[in-house]
Amino acid sequence: EAAVTQSPRNKVTVTGGNVTLSCRQTNSHNYMYWYRQDTGHGLRLIHYSYGAGNLQIGDVPDGYKATRTTQEDFFLLLELASPSQTSLYFCASSDAGGEGEQYFGPGTRLTVL
Amino acid sequence: SQWGEENLQALSIQEGEDVTMNCSYKTYTTVVHWYRQDSGRGPALIILIRSNEREKRSGRLRATLDTSSQSSSLSITAAQCEDTAVYFCATGAGGYKVVFGSGTRLLVSP
């Protein structure tokens, strides 16, 4: 069964803090995605990747960096966290990009004070 | 934006009723995804309908796609309390990306 895991599940930091969110998939999928979910906005794409070392800019990339170190691991970095980045973050993987199912992780709730 | 309707909508129905959720999109797409998100969990795909399909069924779920009007619908027949969730439509955009609508919050009461 497809598996996408995220860590940490909850994170609280202060304004200006440094945060790394981790995602691992064991699906052998090429595509991985980072989304943020805020009430009233659905899921908005931050960054995505179609393989190790590849990075693509999503629709709401400001304030975020990402790195895909292996096929399995995709990280989201907030180097100077701001309260506007308080959100629920989801990672997803897919074997067919936009044409196929996205498998989501359980989410990370980030609070920036 | 890819989507015509941007605000999270809410529907409240009684158990046993039928319900239909609609989405309209602005740009060409080859596939429409429908996801369900339960409280505290990530979204999960329930139906994926391609541009060469007008209708697709899965149990009590039925999705339609009208490429001429750029719209899709998801219907649930005889809704149950366990159908309570947020439902998202999404389009496959530009090959790699999936663009999500803002969702419909469905509450099914006994």
Boltz contact constraints between the chains, C-beta under 6 A:
constraints:
  - contact:
      token1: [A, 40]
      token2: [B, 8]
      max_distance: 6.0
  - contact:
      token1: [A, 42]
      token2: [B, 100]
      max_distance: 6.0
  - contact:
      token1: [A, 42]
      token2: [B, 101]
      max_distance: 6.0
  - contact:
      token1: [A, 42]
      token2: [B, 102]
      max_distance: 6.0
  - contact:
      token1: [A, 42]
      token2: [B, 103]
      max_distance: 6.0
  - contact:
      token1: [A, 43]
      token2: [B, 100]
      max_distance: 6.0
  - contact:
      token1: [A, 90]
      token2: [B, 42]
      max_distance: 6.0
  - contact:
      token1: [A, 97]
      token2: [B, 95]
      max_distance: 6.0
  - contact:
      token1: [A, 97]
      token2: [B, 96]
      max_distance: 6.0
  - contact:
      token1: [A, 98]
      token2: [B, 92]
      max_distance: 6.0
  - contact:
      token1: [A, 98]
      token2: [B, 93]
      max_distance: 6.0
  - contact:
      token1: [A, 98]
      token2: [B, 95]
      max_distance: 6.0
  - contact:
      token1: [A, 98]
      token2: [B, 96]
      max_distance: 6.0
  - contact:
      token1: [A, 98]
      token2: [B, 97]
      max_distance: 6.0
  - contact:
      token1: [A, 98]
      token2: [B, 98]
      max_distance: 6.0
  - contact:
      token1: [A, 99]
      token2: [B, 31]
      max_distance: 6.0
  - contact:
      token1: [A, 99]
      token2: [B, 92]
      max_distance: 6.0
  - contact:
      token1: [A, 101]
      token2: [B, 45]
      max_distance: 6.0
  - contact:
      token1: [A, 102]
      token2: [B, 98]
      max_distance: 6.0
  - contact:
      token1: [A, 104]
      token2: [B, 42]
      max_distance: 6.0
  - contact:
      token1: [A, 104]
      token2: [B, 43]
      max_distance: 6.0
  - contact:
      token1: [A, 105]
      token2: [B, 42]
      max_distance: 6.0
  - contact:
      token1: [A, 106]
      token2: [B, 42]
      max_distance: 6.0
  - contact:
      token1: [A, 107]
      token2: [B, 42]
      max_distance: 6.0
